[in-house]
């Protein structure tokens, strides 16, 4: 019973952290995620703390948080995608591909279209137009109304004509 209360309190702290992050209070978000992790470590809390660190320009810490999340729950896809996104931001496109492919295969992941979209961005940047199209099409199969993916796909198809 006490264990269940700790988990519920940890969840509430994580949710408060999410709200603080959405409000732009990154320091508070990190504080709340940390308290959540201290009570009951979850892949979500580590991943979101990493996300907050990334917005603070602390990319190495963000990646380390994602690795902790993967250790706790290798089926949770978000940290794989996040590592890929951080590598893209650092210009390490080839290094990002494997992480994004793992995110695509993860059993538990929302929003599932992100790794497809990120792979599409990589392949577009590398001049691999057909491969980029395949990835953006995959993203749109999962999220048909994503405006960014629709625009990217139209642009890429235009390049083939």
C-alpha positions as CSV (number, residue, x, y, z in Angstrom):
1,X,0.0,0.0,0.0
2,X,2.8,2.4,0.9
3,X,4.6,1.5,-2.4
4,X,1.4,2.4,-4.3
5,X,1.2,5.7,-2.6
6,X,4.8,6.5,-3.5
7,X,4.1,5.7,-7.1
8,X,1.0,7.9,-7.2
9,X,2.9,10.8,-5.5
10,X,5.7,10.3,-8.1
11,X,3.2,10.4,-10.9
12,X,1.7,13.6,-9.5
13,X,5.1,15.2,-9.3
14,X,5.9,14.1,-12.9
15,X,2.7,15.7,-14.0
16,X,3.5,18.9,-12.1
17,X,6.9,18.9,-13.8
18,X,5.2,18.5,-17.2
19,X,3.0,21.6,-16.5
20,X,6.0,23.6,-15.2
21,X,7.9,22.7,-18.4
22,X,4.9,23.7,-20.6
23,X,4.8,27.0,-18.6
24,X,8.5,27.6,-19.5
25,X,9.7,27.1,-15.9
26,X,12.5,24.6,-16.7
27,X,14.3,24.8,-13.4
28,X,11.1,24.0,-11.5
29,X,10.3,21.2,-14.0
30,X,13.7,19.6,-13.4
31,X,13.2,19.9,-9.6
32,X,9.8,18.2,-9.9
33,X,11.1,15.4,-12.2
34,X,14.0,14.9,-9.8
35,X,11.6,14.5,-6.8
36,X,9.5,12.1,-8.8
37,X,12.5,10.0,-9.7
38,X,13.6,10.0,-6.0
39,X,10.2,8.5,-5.0
40,X,9.8,6.1,-7.9
41,X,12.1,6.2,-10.9
42,X,10.3,5.9,-14.3
43,X,11.4,6.0,-17.9
44,X,9.0,8.9,-18.4
45,X,10.5,11.1,-15.6
46,X,14.0,10.5,-16.8
47,X,13.1,11.2,-20.4
48,X,11.2,14.4,-19.6
49,X,14.0,15.6,-17.3
50,X,16.3,15.1,-20.2
51,X,13.9,17.0,-22.4
52,X,14.0,19.9,-19.9
53,X,17.8,19.7,-19.9
54,X,17.9,19.9,-23.6
55,X,15.9,23.2,-23.6
56,X,18.4,24.5,-21.1
57,X,21.2,23.7,-23.6
58,X,22.5,20.8,-21.5
59,X,22.5,18.2,-24.3
60,X,25.0,15.8,-22.7
61,X,22.8,15.6,-19.6
62,X,19.7,15.2,-21.8
63,X,21.3,12.2,-23.5
64,X,22.4,10.7,-20.2
65,X,18.9,11.0,-18.9
66,X,17.6,9.1,-22.0
67,X,20.1,6.3,-21.3
68,X,18.8,6.0,-17.8
69,X,15.2,5.9,-19.1
70,X,16.1,3.1,-21.5
71,X,17.7,1.1,-18.7
72,X,14.5,1.3,-16.8
73,X,12.2,0.5,-19.7
74,X,13.7,-0.5,-23.0
75,X,10.2,-0.7,-24.6
76,X,9.6,3.0,-24.1
77,X,10.3,4.7,-27.4
78,X,10.5,8.4,-26.5
79,X,14.1,8.4,-25.2
80,X,15.4,6.7,-28.4
81,X,13.7,9.3,-30.5
82,X,15.0,12.1,-28.2
83,X,18.6,10.9,-28.4
84,X,18.2,10.9,-32.2
85,X,16.8,14.4,-32.2
86,X,19.6,15.6,-30.0
87,X,22.2,14.1,-32.4
88,X,20.4,15.7,-35.3
89,X,20.6,19.1,-33.6
90,X,24.4,18.5,-33.2
91,X,24.7,17.7,-36.9
92,X,25.5,14.0,-36.2
93,X,23.0,12.7,-38.7
94,X,24.5,9.2,-39.3
95,X,24.7,8.6,-35.5
96,X,21.0,9.5,-35.1
97,X,19.7,7.0,-37.6
98,X,20.1,3.9,-35.3
99,X,18.4,5.6,-32.4
100,X,15.4,6.7,-34.5
101,X,15.1,3.2,-36.0
102,X,14.9,1.8,-32.4
103,X,12.2,4.4,-31.6
104,X,10.2,3.1,-34.6
105,X,10.3,-0.4,-33.2
106,X,9.6,0.4,-29.6
107,X,6.5,-1.2,-28.2
108,X,5.4,1.8,-26.2
109,X,5.7,5.1,-27.9
110,X,3.6,8.2,-28.5
111,X,3.6,10.2,-30.7
112,X,4.8,7.3,-32.9
113,X,5.2,9.4,-36.1
114,X,8.1,11.4,-34.7
115,X,11.0,9.0,-35.5
116,X,9.7,8.7,-39.1
117,X,9.6,12.5,-39.4
118,X,13.1,12.8,-37.9
119,X,14.4,10.2,-40.3
120,X,12.8,12.0,-43.1
121,X,14.6,15.2,-42.1
122,X,17.9,13.3,-42.0
123,X,17.4,11.7,-45.4
124,X,16.3,15.0,-46.9
125,X,19.4,16.7,-45.5
126,X,21.6,13.9,-47.0
127,X,20.0,14.3,-50.4
128,X,18.3,10.9,-50.2
129,X,15.0,12.1,-51.6
130,X,13.2,8.8,-52.1
131,X,14.2,7.5,-48.7
132,X,13.0,10.8,-47.1
133,X,9.7,10.4,-49.0
134,X,9.3,6.9,-47.5
135,X,9.9,8.1,-44.0
136,X,7.4,11.1,-44.3
137,X,4.8,8.7,-45.8
138,X,5.3,6.5,-42.8
139,X,4.8,9.4,-40.5
140,X,1.6,10.4,-42.3
141,X,0.2,6.9,-42.1
142,X,0.4,7.3,-38.3
143,X,-0.5,11.0,-38.1
144,X,-2.4,11.9,-41.4
145,X,-2.9,15.5,-40.5
146,X,0.6,16.5,-39.6
147,X,1.1,19.8,-41.5
148,X,5.0,19.6,-41.3
149,X,5.1,16.1,-42.8
150,X,2.5,17.1,-45.5
151,X,4.6,20.1,-46.6
152,X,7.9,18.2,-46.5
153,X,6.4,15.4,-48.6
154,X,5.0,17.8,-51.2
155,X,8.4,19.5,-51.4
156,X,10.2,16.2,-51.8
157,X,7.8,14.9,-54.4
158,X,8.3,18.2,-56.3
159,X,12.0,17.5,-56.4
160,X,11.4,14.3,-58.3
161,X,9.5,16.1,-61.1
